[in-house]
Amino acid sequence: MFSDHITFRRIASGTLLIVSPLLQAVAVTVDPGTWGDDREAVSFGDNPALAQLQSVLYHWSWLLMGIAVIGLVHLTRRTHTRSGHILGSITVIGYLSLSGLLTVDPVEWWLGQHHSPEEAARIFEEMMALPGPTYGFQLPWIFLGMIGLPLLLVVVWRTGFVGWWVPLLAAVGYLGSFAVSYGPATVPLWWAPVVAMGWIGVRILRMGDEAWAALYAPGRTTPASYAKTTA
C-alpha cells in the first residue's frame, strides 16, 4: 500500500473522509461546554478531562479534514476542475485555521481556575480582540472550511460521483450549526455530515484503483465502477 501511490491516496482519502467528521461529532458529544455552562471557563473547569479530550478530537478532526479535502478535489479532475481547485483550496485553509483555534481551550480553562467567570471572560476577550488573533487566525478564515466544504460537495455531486442528498445533508449540518447557539442542538447537526462524508469515503474505498487512476487522465472514458448509481 505505501509503495503504490494510487492505492495509498485512494485508501487515505476514503478513510479520512469517514474518520474526520466522526471525530468532530464525538467531540461535540463529549464536550462539557455542549451540555453545561455556555461559558467555557466554567464548563471546562467542571470536567477538565473531557474538556481536554474534546479539544484533541476537534484538533485532529479539522486537521485531517484539511487533508481529506484533497481527495475530494481529486474527484473533480475530469469535470468542474476549476471549481474544485478553488473551493478545495478555500476549504483546506478554513479547516487548518479552525484547528489552530483549539489552542485557546486550555487558556480558557486556566483562566476559569484562577479568576471569576466574569473576570476570566473579560481577560479572554481582551486577549482575543488583538488584531493578530482576530484577523490572522479567526476572521474570515475559520468560516471558510464549513462554508467551502458543502460547496465543494456540490461540485462533487455535479461530477456524478454522489447523489444530490450528500451536499444537502452536509449543508444542513455545517451551515445549520451557524444558525443555533453551540450546545445540544449542535450535536445532531454535526452528526449529519458523518453520514454524508462517510458515504463518499465508502464509495472511494470501494471504487478500486483502476477507477481512481482513471481520474488522472481527463480524456478517458469513465470506468463502470465510477459510474455506478449515486442514489
Secondary structure, 3 states (H helix, E strand, C coil): CCCCHHHHHHHHHHHHHHHHHHHHHHHHHHCHHHHCCCCHHHHHHHCHHHHHHHHHHHHHHHHHHHHHHHHHHHCCCCCCHHHHHHHHHHHHHHHHHHHHHHHHHHHHHHHHHHCCHHHHHHHHHHHHCCHHHHHHHHCCHHHHHHHHHHHHHHHHHHCCCCCCHHHHHHHHHHHHHHHCCCCCCHHHHHHHHHHHHHHHHHHHHHHHHHHHHHCCCCCCCCCCCCCCCCC
